């Protein structure tokens, strides 16, 4: 396999590049390769010459030339004999280091990596007894973006399902009052806003990433509810009003709450898009969400509002809601075939008594279901105890999951399944977790290496977490030099160049010391690099995070300027900050929203109930997502932030209608709130869930996390809107006063009579006016 890899060629005009042309070179101008390759070569030579005295020790072994090499991160699943002699190993890790010194070299190296993966996979087919997992510097990027490609057909399926259900939710048997086009146009409004945001991000040089898959579902939950709420308000207007008056009533009734929730979205995601967020992916996600939500608000005011006016004129003219054709009178329809009468079924105003005119839309299935059945059932005295009991069970399971919350630090959580990253990471954690990771330790300043105090400083700040040979040997070597500070730098650096690079432990680190020439042929050490290997437990990922934090603190407090790096630190750092920063931002935005809404709501009890509802929903979502094997990572935290807004979106209108209602009973106002806002909530919820279902089948851990979090948010919020709040509000404040009949004489009716007397002196009442 090693020979096959070194023979890889990258064809460029006029020249074919091999590994030898782009590798990092040793002091003798040969490519640096892992020491395990030399171990295997010597083992092969020993077997060919029938020598049985060659032994491999672990984690440090010795080559034929006496050089001590470390193989803890290159041999995995090791079984040892007495002491440290290797009996067997289940895995071997080979690493190839490429240069990236200019654009051409970088381009060739990128192409070489691609051919490298193909070569390993081809080699795998002819050697099925062993399993190989290639991984390159670009594998994570490719596998992360692969989520978008594997999600395409599922998203198309989701779009088709949402379009179908949005049309059905707005349809009814009455062909005049049915609004299927408004369901489709509502979804088109959301789509236009999302595409506008994506276009602006692209034009301003923004970067796309797979977390953007969540933005259409954020827009779906917020945008569709706003349009359905407008349509619900339209159903409450009187049909004998002019279209302008009906439209004004719709905007007055629904746009205030929609404006407030839009402002909340903008504040929440605006803080996430600010410099307070130190994760670029999360910042771009929040920025895109803000732009999409802002344009969605404008499009609802203009595009969807105009569409509502247009369909209003169609309804007033008794035109078909789909074909826009004038609907014939009932007597004309009687002469038509049955299928024709079915398609053009409508109720005319002259056929309806005045007392029934306001109930024309009750034939809508969801309106009819809520008003005739559900509202009476959920407020029934015998149902309430079961709802309260069910809520206690909900809280119990949520608490059980909340106590088991863990932060996600697994690389596989952000990429598509069945990818090189998943396979490589799984094998890495299984076989090489005892001695990992290999950490690059970079001193990036010119320091007095010959100074004993400097050597002591370096040793002091690394003591306690360095477990293995390379770095300690480097420091020991510096200490053994025992050079006085008065020795000229030139003499020291010459000795360092001639002696250190010939030291057996560091013969393969020829490029790890960078010299800089000065005047009079004097040289100076401007930078150096060593490697640390941490010993971690196989079952504790938290140790890697603790190690990262320890090294970061040391780099800030040490007198020697150094940085540390390992590819796994990227993911540890990502998850460490992706949990803390969004939670901090969400707390800031929640406090701001409570302060902001305190000046806008008409009653402080609305704020109190809204806060309690949001807390209950978020607590349940966190608990149940933990029980559903979802960790607290970047995606889940962003979903939790969105969950705050989603809950306010759906619960605020219900609570506002109930709290502001006067007279009558609590039960009466609970029913009224459900009748007014329940249909819009139910319509948006059905479309949202149907849109989420295809996401569960996407072969990606990122979309799996996205689906589970968003599904739980929608389900728990729906449970609170239609079960918990309607029951609890019937016996908790605010109280309502029952309306009493007032029979005082001040409210009596006065009748003015105008009498006329005819020729026969017959007195008759010609006119009666009620005052």
C-alpha positions, 0 to 999 in steps of 0.5 A: 500500500505504501509503495502504491501511494508513493507511485501516485502521479498528478498529471500537469501540462509538461510534468507529472508530479509524484509524492516525492515532488510535494512531500515534506523533505528530511535533512537528507532531502528524502520524504518524511514518512512515518516510523512505522513504515521503517519498522515494517520494513525491518520486520519484513527484512528480519523474516526474509533472513529468518531472524527471530530476535527482532521485536517491536515494543509499544509505545516506544520501539527501537530501529536497527540503527538504534533510533528510538521511535514512538509508535503509540499513535501508529499502532492500534488495538495492541496486545503485548507480551510481558512488559511492552513487547507487541504480540499483535496489533489490529490497526496501523495508521499511516500519515503522509505530509504534503507541502503547501508553499504556493498556489501551484503546489497547493493545487497539485496537493489537492489533486493528489489527495483525491487520487490518494483516496481512489488509490486506497479504495482500488487497493481495498478491492484487491485486498479484501482481508484488510479494511482501509479508511482514507482520510485527507485534509479536504475529507471533512469539507467534502463530507460536510457539504455532501449533506446538501447533495444527499438531501436534494430529492428529500427536500423536493419531496418535502416541498411537494407534500407541503404544497399539497397540504397547504392547498388542502388546508385552505380548501372547502367544499364551497367553491367561492369561499374556498382559498386553495390559491392562498395556500399555495401563494402563502408557501410561495411567499415563504419561498421568495423570502428564502431565495431573496436571502440566499441571493443577497448572501451570495452577492455579498460574498457569503459562504454556503454551508449545510446548516442552511438546510434548517432555514427553509423550515424556520421560514416554514414555521414562521411564515406559513403561520402568519399567512394562515392567521391572516386567512383565519381573520378573513373568515371572521369578517362579514361578507357584506363588507367591501373588500377594502374594509375586510382587508383593513380588518384582517390587517388590524386583527393579525398583523400586530401579533405577526409584527411583534413575533417577527421583531422577536425573530429579528432580535434573537437571530440578530444577536446570533449574527452579531460579533458576539457569536464566534462561530462563522457557520452559526453567524452566517446561519443567523444572518441569513435567517434574519434577512429571510425573516425580514423579507418574509414580513415585507412580502406578507405585507405586500405580495400576500396582502395583494393576493388576499385582496384579489381573491376577495374581489373574486369572492365578492363577484361569486367567481370560482376560487380555482377557475375564476369563473362566475358561479351560476345561480342554484336554479341554473345548476339544477339543470347541470350534471351531478359532477358539474354541480359538485364542482360549483357548489356555493352558498349565495348570500340571498339564500342565507338568513342574516343571523347565519351570514357570519357562519358561512365559513363554518363548513370548513373542516377544521373550523367545524371540528374545533367549534363543534367538537374539540373545544367542548371536549378539551374543556370538559370537566372529566377530561381535565384531570387526564390532561393534568396527569399527562402533563405530569408524566411529560415533566417527569420524562423531560426531567429524566432526559434533562439530567442526562444532557451531554455536550456533543463533541463527535465529528460524525454529528455534522457530516453525512453518514456512510462517508470517509469521515464517519468510517475513519473517525470510528476506526480512530476512536476504536483503535487509537484513542489510548494514545491520541491526539498527536499535538503540534507544539509551535514556538513562533518567536525568536527566543534564547534557546541556549538560556537555561531559564528559557528551557525551564520556562518551557518545561514548567508550562508543559509539565503535568500533561506531557506523557510521552517521549518527543517533547521531553526528550527535546527539553532534556536535550536542550538542558544537556547542552549546558551552554552558558548564556555568554556563548555567542548565538552563532556558536549555539545555533551551529551546535544546534544545527549540527548536533540536534538534527543528528540526535536519534530521537529527532532525525525525522524532524529536520524541518522543525527548526527554522533558521534565519540568516542575519548580518555577518553570517550570523543565524538565529532560531526564529521558530521551532516545532515539537510534537506532544502525544496525550494519553487519553481514555478510550471512553472519555471524550471529555478528556480531549476537551479538558486537554484543549482548555489546559493547553489554551490557558498555558499558551496565554500564561506562558512566557514563551509564545507558542500555539498548539494544534491538532485537527481534532481540536477544531471540532472540540473548539467548535462544539465547546463554543457552539454550545456556550455562545448560542446559549449566552446569546439566547439568554441575552435575547430572551431578557431583551424580548421580555423587556421589549414586550413588557411595553407592548402587551396590554396586560402583564399576565400575558408576559407571565404566561408566555414565559412559563410556556416557553420555559415548559416547552424548552425544558421538555424539548431538551429532555426528550431530545436527550432521550432520543440520543441527540446531544447538545451541539451547534445544530441542536442549540440553534434549534432550541433558540428557534424553539423560543420564537416558534413557541411565542409564534403559536402561543402568544395569540392564544394567551393574548385573546384569553387574558384580554377577554372580559366578562363571561367565564374562563372556559368561554374565553378558552373556547373563543381563543381556540376558535379564533386562532386554533385553525391557523395553528393547526394548519401551520402545524400540519404543513410543518410536520409534513415538511419535516417527515422526509428530512428523517430519511436523509442519510446524514447525522446533521439532518437527523439532529435537525429533524429530531429537534424541530419535530420535538419543538413542533410536537411539544408546542402543539401539545401546549397550545391544544391541551395544556394551556386550554386546561390550565387556563380554565382554573388559573388566573386571570379571573373573569366576571360573569355577565349579569343582566342589568335591570335598572330603569336607566336602561329602559327603551323609550318609544316615540309615537307619531299619531295621525287621526283620520276622518273617522277619528280613528287613532292609528300609530303611523310610525314608531321610533326606538330611541 
